[in-house]
Amino acid sequence: MVWPRSRFKVQVLDDSTDQVTRELVDDKCLEWAERGVACECVRRTHRSGYKAGALKEGMDLLPDCDFIAIFDADFKPEPDFLMTMVPWLIDNPSIGYVQARWAFTNPEESYLTKAQQISLNYHCKCEQFVHFASGGFFNFNGTAGVWRRKTIETAGGWNSRTTVEDMDLSLRAYMAGWKAIYLREVTVLNELPASFFAYRKQQHRWTCGPVQLWRRAARDIWASGLPMASKLELIVCYFGIRKFATHWVSLGFFCTLVPLSMFTPEVSIPLWALVHLPVVVTVTTAVFTPKGWIHSILYVLFENAMGVVKLWAVVAGVLDLKQAQEWVVTTKLGASDKRPGTEHPVKMRTCRFYMGELMMSLLALSAALYGMAAVNRWSFSVFLTLQGLVFLAFALNLVDCGALLGGRLGDGRRREKRMRPLQQAKAPKRTFTM
C-alpha cells in the first residue's frame, strides 16, 4: 500500500479458532513487520459481537489514527487505494466515509457464482450509486472503504445489535448529519463464495440483518432531524419495500401462487404481473454485468430458489428469533488466488440436504405436470418445470463446488480489467487499519 510508513499501521483482526490459520496469520504479520510495516495481529479470546466486536477492540488500540480502512480477508486492494480514497476525507470535513466498488475474481467458477455476480453488480453499479448520486442514504458495504475516526465515534461506534454492523453504523452516521461518497470507478477485487452452504449463510445474514435494523432503528429515524421525505424514504422504501416486502414476492408469488393457480384454471394471473414486469426487472438487473443477458434466466431461477432462505431470514429478523443473531463466517475457497504455492486441492461438495427446497420442487414439478396433462397450460408449465428442477438442484446441493452444476463456466482465467500484476505478487490477505 502506497502510504508513508511512519503514518501507517496494519491490524489483522483474527477471531479464527483454527490453529493452522492462526499460525499463518502470525507468520505473515511477523514477515511484514520485518519488512518495516507496523503490522500486528489482534486476537481475542472470545467472539463477542463478532465482526463489530473485533472492529471496536481494534480501534481502541489505535487512539492516534484519524482514518480507518477496512478490508475483509479475501479483498485485494490495489497499491494506490489509500492515495485515491483518503484525500476525499481530508479535503471534505463533512464526509464520514468513502466506499469503493466491489469487483469479482471468480464469477466463472460455477453457475452459483455467476448468479451472484449479476446480483451484486446491480447492487454495486446501480443501487449504491443511484442512492449516492441522488443525495440519499447508501450503506457502507462492510469492506473496501475508509472511515473518518471522528465519524465512527460521534455516531456511537461499532454496535453488535444486528448482524449488519456496517449498515447500522452508516445509518447512524447519516442520521447524525455525516455525508458519504461512493466511488464507482475505484474497484477492489474479492472472491464470491462457491460453497452453497456458505452462500446460504451469507444470504441469511444479509437478509435478516436489515430487517433487524429496521425494527430497532425505525423509531430513531422518525425522531431524527432528517427531512420528512428522507424519513419516509428510509422507513417505507429502503427498509419496508426493498429489504422486507420484495423477499415475499419471489417465493410467495412466482413459486407458490403461480403453481397453485395451475390447479384452479378459473383463476387468471395478469400477463403484466407474470411476464412483462419480471422481464423488465431481469433485463435491468442483468445489464450491469457484461453479457449478463446470457445468464438472465439462470439468475431469475436461482434468485427464486433462494427465496426459501431469504423468506425464513425475514421472518427470523421480524420476530427476532435466535437464528437472527447467528453469525457464520462466509467460507471462501481461495480458487481465485493464483500465486505460487497457493494451489488448492480438488474441492468435494458438501453432503447436505435441504427439505424446504425439496418441498418447493415437488410443488412446482407437480403443478407443471398437471398443467401439461390436464389443463394444457404449456407456457406456465415450462417455467414451473425449470423452476422445479432448480429447486431440486438446491435441495440436493448440486450447485455446490465440485457438484453437477458446480464446475467452471469457462477457463476460469478471465479477470476484471483493473487487476494489476502486483496483485499476483506474494502478499497476505489481510485487514488494513490506518
Protein Blocks (a to p, Z undefined) as FASTA:
>chain_A
ZZdfklcccddddfbfbfklmmmmmmmmmmmmmnopacdddddfbfehilmmmmmmmmmm
mmmbfbdcdddfkbccdfklmmmmmmmmmmmmkbmbdcdddddfklmmpmklmmmmmmmm
mmmmmmmmmmmmnopacddehiaiacdfklmmmnnpaafkbcblmlmmmmmmmmnopacd
ddfkbccdddddfbfklmmmmmmmmmmmmmmmmmmmmmmmmmmmbdfklmmmmmmmmmmm
mmmmmmmmmmmmmmmmmmmmmmmmmbccdfklmmmmmmmmmmmmmmmpghklmmmmmmmm
mmmmmmmmmmmmmmmmmnopaklmpccddddehlmpccghiaccdddddddddfklmmmm
mmmmmmmmmmmmmnopaklmmmmmmmmmmmmmmmnopmbghiaklccfblolaccfklcf
klmpccddddddZZ
